[in-house]
């Protein structure tokens, strides 16, 4: 899967939202942008966290930060904040952009395995 690029206009809006959020520490904007690109890559690819390309950082660090943001409701708040902004539609996650693992669609779990009954 190709790199996920966050456009400058989108990044400006994102970083403004993140800086005003009480539970987010942006730190180095470049690293924060890399983290968000990594999360976008994960959500769009449907891959396991361990398969996150190294250009997005250490997979476990990215996962831990992602998980903390989930626990703090940051992703939900970000979605609500940008839901009406058409320029941000490529950065919002919903069921149409998140891929499921093949076994979620009834594929056999392993070679010669039986398909789950619907």
HELIX and SHEET records of a PDB file:
HELIX    1   1 UNK A    8  UNK A   20  1                                  13    
HELIX    2   2 UNK A   29  UNK A   45  1                                  17    
HELIX    3   3 UNK A   49  UNK A   51  5                                   3    
HELIX    4   4 UNK A   54  UNK A   56  5                                   3    
HELIX    5   5 UNK A   59  UNK A   71  1                                  13    
HELIX    6   6 UNK A   74  UNK A   82  1                                   9    
HELIX    7   7 UNK A   86  UNK A   88  5                                   3    
HELIX    8   8 UNK A  102  UNK A  105  5                                   4    
END                                                                             
